[in-house]
Amino acid sequence: MPLLRILVVLACLIIGLPIAHAQDRAPDTTAVDAAAWGPYVRLVERSWQLGDGYRVDWEWLSPGEELREQWVNPHDGKVVQTNVIRPGDAPGRLLLTSSLLGMNLTWQGRVASADEVVWAREGMVKLPYRLRFAGDGQVLYEGVKLKGEQVTDVKYTHVMKPMEGSRPASTAASSAVAAAPAVPPVTESPIASPSALVIAAKTEPAIEKTQSPADQAAQNFGSLTRFNGIRLVGDDDMLEVQVLAPDTLAIQFFGPDGKPWNRYLVKARADGSGKLDLLETAIAKNSRPDASLGSDDTLYVESQDGWFSGWRYAYAFMASGNSIRAVKTVEFMNGLRIALNDGASTTRTTYRPLTQERVVQAMETSRQNAENERIAAENRRRAQAEREATWNAALQGFSQGMAQAQADQYYAQQQQDAFLAETAAQAQATAARAQRQRDEDARRAQELIAASRPQTAAAPTPVSTSGATTSPSGAAPATAATASTTADKATADAERRRQAEQQRKRDADAKKLADEQARQRQQQEWQQSLQQARNSLHLRADTCLGGSGRYYVIGPKTSVKGCATVHYEARCPGVAQGAGVQGSQHNYIGGSCMGVGDAIAIPGSPLSCPAEQVIVRVTDVTGC
């Protein structure tokens, strides 16, 4: 049987060659110092599972000189992040460089012992963490707080478990040799012919294949199940796919602070129809939900608001590579079905795994948001103080105005009373003088009449040439009395006219002064209303239906009486104040999308951040 012997020899060669190569490739790690590399001496050349998320591999590029650390997505096998660790500038120090997106972020490591290493990032945001062997033999990845170089608190802990089938490379070759089956001695084979093997194989009972829970979940919900238990980060929030059972899947949303805020719970029907039921959604609790899985493994969920049936909410979740795309649509459709790729209120967000760069960005965004909130709180406090000062000034001005008005009224009343008293006294004096003059004229007239009576009786009555009888002595006194009375009356009339003219001038001056004071008060109140509107008016940005994605200024109307122009600045977080988009609205009556105010489009929108993050600041309020 020479042919059979040749086959056995070839089998031995095939089995022996990989073992020999594995032994040739096995790195010499005997010279690696545990005091210099800490726990990495026992972690190297092995794959570890970080909780239920990433797989971490450590491999020597140069033993004792350069160690490669790779973070691998366990679902598609793609390397998400690569770090290179080298000795530092002092004993017990290590340097880690991350090539994530070419940013070359650097961490400084301190080997605390052969079982523990502590890392902190260079720069303002430290992001410290610790890698150590616990007392029970577990490998722990911990986020920590540091004071100096000492760990003061542990913020979170992940257990790193060795992957099944993973073993150190230094023992891989020897294990392979030990596990290789022994080659039997070459003897005459009792098998008559190869056809007997075929017949024996055909007569073996068939093994019934059962579908695993993971395969059932993938069949029900598509490729989204690849992201089970992995927290993905979007622009403003986070998302996590949770496979609760082979027929139950949840998509949980988290806010920037990590608190859950909405969840879609989907269940596959047991009748084998492939249809899905949406059991829970926090957006529209009183709703008529619907869910389906598209031919492209896209999960569609849709709910209709039960309180106002015209509004519909829809989400489409699509797994793409190592990310999930979420398309959200909110529209008023009057009962018509929503087209997920149409409508002015459609937003698209890509959720990706949390990386170190994203952590830095998230912390920077959180810091910026905290700073913006502090500035906003300071602005609100300052505006409140200015409003109170303005109100107090207005009250004080009003009180001063009331006091001045009362003083002016009292002065005018005093002047009027004095003028009336003076006029009455003058009238009484004039009347007394006129009465005395009339009495004097009557007395003189009586004396003249009494003195002329004897002469009139003795003397003949003179006869004029015209035949008329005249009194030669009685005409002169009557004429003198009449002339005196007329002169006194003219004098009194002239005095009254002079006093009336003076009073008219005083009244005109008082009215002019009152009108000027009223005009100044109105101007002051107008300026105060503009200042109050400038300090108290709060604006924001939003998108409007039919607005083609542009941002609009939303805000209430002002308390300013008359025409006012509002000047504003719109900017994204991180943009310095004064460097944003400047705009104004003439004859501002409020900003709205619903037709109850001005539709104020922000110039150059949409901006580089979502509408709800845009900061709109009132820079001035002026008259038209």
Secondary structure by P-SEA (a helix, b strand, c coil): caaaaaaaaaaaaaaaaaaaaaaaaccccccccccccccccccccbbbbccccbbbbbbbcccccbbbbbbbccccccccbbbbbbbcccccbbbbbbcccccbbbbbbbcccccbbbbbbcccccccbbbbbccccbbbbbbccccccccccccbbbbbbbccccccccaaaaaaaaaccccccccccccccaaaaaaaaaacbbbbbbbcaaaaaaaacccccccccbbbbcccbbbbbbcccccbbbbbbbcccccccbbbbbbbbccccccccccccccccccbbbbbbccccbbbbbbcccccccbbbbbbbbbcccbbbbbbbbbbcccccccccccccbbbbbbbcccaaaaaaaaaaaaaaaaaaaaaaaaaaaaaaaaaaaaaaaaaaaaaaaaaaaaaaaaaaaaaaaaaaaaaaaaaaaaaaaaaaaaaaaaaaaaaaaaaaaaaaacccccccccccccccaaaaaaaaaaaaaaaaaaaaaaaaaaaaaaaaaaaaaaaaaaaaaaaaaaaaaaaaaaaaaacccccccccccccbbbbbbbcccccccbbbbbbcccccccccccccccccccccccccccccccccccccccccccccbbbbbcccccc
